[in-house]
Amino acid sequence: MQLTIQRDKEQETFTLSATKVTTLLAALYEIKSKLDPTLTFDAGCRSGICGSCAVLVNGKEQLACSYPWQEGDHIEPLRYHPVLRDLKVDKTKAHETLTKIHIPKSGLFSSPDPKKVERQSSCILCDSCYSACPVLAVNPDFLGPFALTKAWRYTTDSGHPQGDAPTLEAIQKNGIWDCTLCGECTVACPQGIDPKTDIMMLRGESGKAGFSDPNFASQGFGSPDFGGGFGFDPNAI
């Protein structure tokens, strides 16, 4: 069986004879062990917990340790991350978005209903949602799905003395209003987290707090009599 790996600007195809190599991560280790010791990739727990081994498989984000590789698979590093070598990327910039979300200094969350944010709390920072987000292709400063999911998780913390205002203020620019709500982040998440819905909830809370979409405010809707702005000239009737 063969798989192709994107290495810098070139592609390299490897043929594996081992029939017992079932996961992509096992295949990568097989290549490194027997075919090319220079192949570089990230891995950790090998059980879908640490998120280190996320890569693109045929253009879709997958955890290499969980994905059952198939003949002809094309493997690439995650999008929007500086590539250090082969499939290994630098996640520093992506993870710095978390520091822009206002959280208490203690780092503790005290939601009266922990199950309400149980799913959001299971994020393993694999960056799959970040890589899947099309907004980052046009706005590299976008906070990204996992940071905004963390913001939604924090808004449920009733123990914060200042309420949700600092959190909501922090996500207005390059945040919730920039999201296209395409749902690619939700599809990519291996933990079943739904950043799209979290962002929609944050928009609702922002509206209650007096915030609004700055892009909507800048749009022109013509004059009150609906002339001009909609290409309609009332004088022409």
N, C-alpha and C positions, 0 to 999 in steps of 0.2 A: 504493500500500500504506500501511496505517496502523499506528502503534504508539502505545501510551499510556504516559505517564511520570507516576509519582507525584511531585508537587511539593508538599512540605509536607503539608497535609491535603487537597489537591485533586489531581485527575487531569487531565492535559491530553493530548489526542490530536493527533498530527501526521500529516499525509499527505505521503508522499514520492513524487515522480514519477521519481526516478532509479532505473533498472533495474539499474545496475551496482553499486549499493551492496549488497554481499553480507554483510558482518559488522555486528553490532549497533554496534560502535564507529564504523564508517564511517557508519552511519545517524545516530548521535549527532552526529558532526562535521558531517554534512550539515544537520541541524536547526540546529546552532549557527551554521553559515555562512550559511544561506539563509532560515531561518524564525524563529529566536529566538536572538540573540547572548547572551542572559542565561543560557541553559541551562548548568548547572554539573555537571561530572563529572570523575573522575580518569582519567588515561591516562598511559602511559609508552612502553614499548618497542613496543607494537602487535604483538607476536609471541608472547604467552603466556609471557613470561619474568619480567617484573617483578611481576605480580600486582596492579597498581594499579587496573585497570579492573573488578574483580569487582563484580557487581551481582546483584540478584534478577530473574530472568526467569520470569514466571508462577509465582512462589513458590519457584523453585529457583535455587541459586547458579550463576552462569556468569561466565566471563571474556568481557567484551564484545568483545574483539579476536578471539576464537576462535568465538564463537557466531554461527551463520548465522540472522539474524533472520527472523521469519515474520510474515505478516499477523495483526494483532490482538494481538501480544505486549504484555504488561503489564510495565513495568520499574519496579523499586523499589530504594531503597538497601539495603545489607546490614542485617540485624537486629543488635540489641544494640550498636550503635555510635551515638554522638551524630551526628545529621545536621547538617552545616554548611550545606549548601544543595543542594537537588534530590537528585542522586545521590552527592554528595561527602560522605563521612563522616570522622569523626575516629577513627583507629585507635590513638590513644595508649594508652588504658586496656587494650585488648586486648593490645597488644604489651608492656605492662608486666608481664604474666604471665610473660614470659620471664626477667625479672630475679629472679623468685621461685624459679627452678630453679637449684640449686647446680651451678655449673660451675667449672673451674679458672680462676684469674686470667689465665692465659696464653690461655685460650679455645681451646686446642688439644686435639684428640682423637687418641688414638693406638691405635685398635682394631687388633689384630693381623690382623683380617680386614675391610678397608674395605668389601668388597662386602656385608657383613652389615648395614651401616647406609647403604648407598648410596641406597636409596629414601628413607629419612628425611631424608637430607642434601639432598634436592632440593626441600625446602619453599621456596616463594617468598613466604610470608607474605601471601597474598592475602586471608586471613581467611574464606575460603569455609566451612571446617570450623567455625570459631567461630560464624559466622552460622547454620549448619545445626543446631547443638547445642541440643536442647530443654532441657537442664539449666540453661542460662543464663537461661531464662525464669523459673525459680523460685529460682535461686541465682546472682546476678550476680557473686559472688566465686569462682565455679568457675574453676579454672585454664584449662580449655579444651583442646581436642584438640591444637593445634599445640605448646603448651607441654609437654604430657605426652609427645608424640612426641619432643620434644627431650630430655626426661628419659630416655626409653628409649634414645635414641641415646647419651646420656652414660653409662648404666650399662654399656655395652660397652667403655668406655675403661679398659683395664687399667693405664694409666699413672698413674692417680690414687692418690697415696700413702695416702689414707684409705678407699679402696675406694668402694663405692656407698652407704654409710650416709647421708652428708649429703644426697645426691640423693633417696633413698627417704624420708627423714624429711620433706623439704620438700614431698612430694606426697601426704601422708596426709590433711591437712585441706583441704577444698575441692578434692580431687584425684581419685585413682583410684577411691576407694570411692563417690564421688558420681556417677560415670558410670553411665548406664543400659545401656550396651553396645547401643544401638539401631542403631549403624552409619551414622547419617545423615552423620557427618563423613567417613567413608570414601567414601560415594557422592558427596559434594560436591567432594572433592579433585581438581583438574584435573591433578595430578602423579601420581596413582595411589598416593598414600601411604595407609596403612591405620592410622589412629590407634586404631581399636577394638582391633585385634590388639596394637598397642604397649601399650595400657592393660592388656589382659589379661596380657601378659608382665610388666608392672610389678607387677601384683597377685601374680603367682607369685613374683617376686623379693622382694617385700615380705613374703610369707608365710615365705620362707626366712630372712629377716632378723629375724623375730619380730614383725612388724607384723600387724594384723588389722583387719577391717572394724569400726569402732566402732558402726555401726548394728546389725550382727549381735549384738554383745555385749550390746546394750541390749534385745534382744527377749526376751520371756518365753515359756518353753516348758512351763509347768506344773510340777507336782511330779514327782519321779523316777518315781512310779507312773502318770504320764500322766493324773492326775486334774485337774480344774479348768481347767488351762490350755488344754485342747482341748475344753472344754465337756462333759467326760465325768465323771460322778459314779460312782465305783466302789461307793458305798454304796447306789446305786439298784438294783443287781442282786439 
